[in-house]
Amino acid sequence: MTSRTVHDSKVEMTEIVLPNDTNQLGNCMGGRVMHLMDICCAIAARRHARTTCVTAAVDQINFVQPVPMGSVLILKASVNYAGRSSMEIGVRVETESTRSGERSHCASAYMTFVALDEDKKPMPVPKLVPETENEIRRHDKAVERRQRRLQQR
């Protein structure tokens, strides 16, 4: 099985927060942000595994700041770690000011996805080859998180 790099799985999505996405305070609902995070991570997982992938777990989601209606959301995701059939995907959500173009962090999470074969059974995924110093650091931290997840089972 061919190995893949982090770059092979990178995803960047852009969304605009519309009135139907907001709560009574006029900010994007957390559930809507979570939905978009899940989609972004699913695409990254599929790019790495080249098959259908499903969400198996979500580590704590951190909402850093509210996102007002009309804001632009930028979601970035990539594979941090690949095990036998599962992958940890990191996702970061930023909001972009429509006036200045300045971006600020508004949410982030780690999600675990499992690759499935045609019979909807877990299947092996390619090995991940982190290349940059940042990718290696993220991979090493993902291994630590995986160990904690396994201990919590």
C-alpha positions as CSV (number, residue, x, y, z in Angstrom):
1,M,0.0,0.0,0.0
2,T,1.3,3.4,-1.0
3,S,2.1,5.9,1.8
4,R,0.7,9.5,1.6
5,T,1.9,12.8,2.8
6,V,-0.1,15.3,4.9
7,H,-0.2,17.6,1.9
8,D,-2.2,14.9,0.0
9,S,-5.0,15.2,2.5
10,K,-5.2,19.0,3.0
11,V,-8.6,20.6,2.6
12,E,-9.7,24.2,2.7
13,M,-13.4,25.1,2.7
14,T,-15.0,28.5,2.6
15,E,-18.5,29.2,3.8
16,I,-20.6,32.3,4.5
17,V,-22.7,32.5,7.6
18,L,-26.3,33.1,6.5
19,P,-29.4,34.0,8.6
20,N,-30.5,30.3,8.7
21,D,-27.2,29.4,10.3
22,T,-27.5,31.7,13.3
23,N,-29.0,31.6,16.8
24,Q,-31.1,34.2,18.5
25,L,-27.9,36.3,19.2
26,G,-27.2,36.5,15.4
27,N,-24.1,34.3,15.7
28,C,-23.4,31.0,13.8
29,M,-24.8,28.1,15.8
30,G,-22.2,25.7,17.2
31,G,-24.0,22.8,15.6
32,R,-23.6,24.3,12.2
33,V,-19.9,24.9,12.8
34,M,-19.6,21.3,14.0
35,H,-21.4,20.1,10.8
36,L,-18.9,22.0,8.6
37,M,-16.0,20.7,10.6
38,D,-17.2,17.1,10.1
39,I,-17.5,17.6,6.4
40,C,-14.1,19.2,6.1
41,C,-12.5,16.3,8.1
42,A,-14.4,13.7,6.1
43,I,-12.9,15.0,2.8
44,A,-9.4,15.0,4.3
45,A,-9.9,11.4,5.5
46,R,-11.2,10.3,2.1
47,R,-8.3,12.0,0.3
48,H,-5.9,10.0,2.5
49,A,-7.7,6.6,2.4
50,R,-9.3,6.9,-1.1
51,T,-12.5,5.3,0.2
52,T,-15.5,6.1,2.3
53,C,-14.6,7.2,5.8
54,V,-17.0,7.7,8.8
55,T,-16.6,9.7,12.0
56,A,-15.7,7.5,14.9
57,A,-14.9,10.0,17.6
58,V,-14.6,13.7,18.2
59,D,-12.2,15.1,20.8
60,Q,-13.3,18.2,22.6
61,I,-14.3,21.0,20.3
62,N,-13.1,24.4,21.4
63,F,-15.2,27.4,20.4
64,V,-12.9,30.4,20.8
65,Q,-15.1,33.3,19.6
66,P,-18.6,33.8,18.2
67,V,-19.1,34.1,14.5
68,P,-21.6,36.8,13.5
69,M,-24.0,36.5,10.6
70,G,-22.4,37.5,7.3
71,S,-19.0,36.4,8.4
72,V,-16.8,34.2,6.1
73,L,-15.7,30.9,7.7
74,I,-12.5,29.2,6.5
75,L,-12.1,25.6,7.6
76,K,-8.7,23.8,7.2
77,A,-8.2,20.1,7.8
78,S,-5.5,17.5,7.3
79,V,-4.6,14.1,8.5
80,N,-2.3,14.2,11.6
81,Y,-2.0,10.4,12.1
82,A,-2.9,7.2,10.3
83,G,-3.2,3.9,12.2
84,R,-4.4,0.6,10.8
85,S,-7.9,1.7,9.7
86,S,-8.4,4.9,11.6
87,M,-7.0,8.4,11.1
88,E,-6.9,11.5,13.3
89,I,-7.8,14.7,11.4
90,G,-7.1,18.1,12.8
91,V,-9.5,20.9,11.8
92,R,-9.1,24.6,12.4
93,V,-11.9,27.2,11.7
94,E,-11.1,30.8,11.2
95,T,-13.4,33.7,10.6
96,E,-12.4,36.3,8.0
97,S,-13.4,40.0,8.3
98,T,-15.2,41.0,5.1
99,R,-13.8,44.6,5.5
100,S,-10.1,44.0,6.4
101,G,-9.6,40.4,5.2
102,E,-8.0,39.7,8.6
103,R,-8.5,36.1,9.9
104,S,-9.0,35.0,13.5
105,H,-9.3,31.6,15.1
106,C,-12.8,30.7,16.1
107,A,-12.9,26.9,16.6
108,S,-10.8,23.7,16.4
109,A,-11.0,20.0,17.1
110,Y,-9.5,16.6,16.4
111,M,-11.7,14.0,14.8
112,T,-11.1,10.3,14.3
113,F,-12.3,8.7,11.1
114,V,-12.4,5.0,10.1
115,A,-12.0,3.9,6.5
116,L,-14.6,1.4,5.2
117,D,-14.4,-1.2,2.5
118,E,-17.3,-2.1,0.1
119,D,-18.9,-4.2,2.8
120,K,-18.8,-1.3,5.3
121,K,-16.0,-3.0,7.3
122,P,-12.9,-1.2,8.6
123,M,-10.1,-1.5,6.1
124,P,-6.4,-0.6,6.2
125,V,-5.3,3.0,5.3
126,P,-2.0,4.2,3.8
127,K,0.8,5.1,6.1
128,L,1.1,8.8,6.8
129,V,4.5,10.4,6.0
130,P,4.9,13.8,7.8
131,E,7.5,15.9,6.1
132,T,7.8,19.3,7.8
133,E,8.8,20.1,11.3
134,N,5.2,21.2,12.0
135,E,3.7,18.0,10.5
136,I,6.1,15.8,12.6
137,R,5.1,17.7,15.7
138,R,1.4,17.3,15.0
139,H,1.9,13.6,14.2
140,D,3.8,13.0,17.5
141,K,1.0,14.9,19.5
142,A,-1.6,12.8,17.6
143,V,0.1,9.6,18.7
144,E,-0.1,10.8,22.4
145,R,-3.8,11.6,22.0
146,R,-4.4,8.2,20.4
147,Q,-2.8,6.5,23.5
148,R,-5.1,8.6,25.8
149,R,-8.2,7.6,23.8
150,L,-7.3,3.9,23.9
151,Q,-6.7,4.1,27.7
152,Q,-10.1,5.8,28.1
153,R,-12.0,3.0,26.4
